[in-house]
């Protein structure tokens, strides 16, 4: 299962963890994804969405 937001396409980012001795180790930063029940194409579905899309109102939640 890919760690990708289905609304904006936000994906994991790559970089380094840098220690005090300036040793660099590869690491990844993952987007903050949540499973949300929403209406898509006229019917309720469960999709993986980042929290910034939820906060900005791109997702309309279904009342349970």
N, C-alpha and C positions, 0 to 999 in steps of 0.2 A: 504494500500500500504506500503510495507516494506521499511525502509530506509537503503537499502543495495546496494552497487555498484555491477553491473552485471558483471564486468570484474574481479576485485580482491576480491570481497566478503567483503569489509570493512563494518562494522556495527557500531551502536552506542556503546559507551563505558560508563560504570557506574563509579560513584565516589561520592565524597562529595564536597559541597561548605563549606568552613571553614571560619567562621567569625573571627573578631578580638578577640572576647571572646572565641574562640575555640569551638563554637557550630557547629555541623556537620549536614548538611541537604543533603539528597540524591538528585542527579542530574544526567543528561545524557549529553554527548557530541555527537553531530550528525556529520556524515561525510558531507563534502561539495559536495552534489550531484547536477548534472545538467542533464537536458534532452537534449540528443544529437541525431541528425539524423546521422546514420552511415549505412554502408553496412554490413549486416550479411547474410550469406548463399545466396549470390548473389542478394539480394534485399534490398532496403533501409528500415530501421526500426528506431523507436525512442526508445532509451534505457536510463536508469538512470545510470550515470557514475560519479565517484568522479573526482575532478579536478586534482588530482595527476596522474590518469591514462590518462587524456587528455593531460597534460603537458609532460608526458613521452613517448607519441606517441603510446600507446596501442590502440587508437581509431582513425579510419580514417573517417573524416567527409565527408558528402555528400554535394556537392555544390548545393545551393538552386536555 
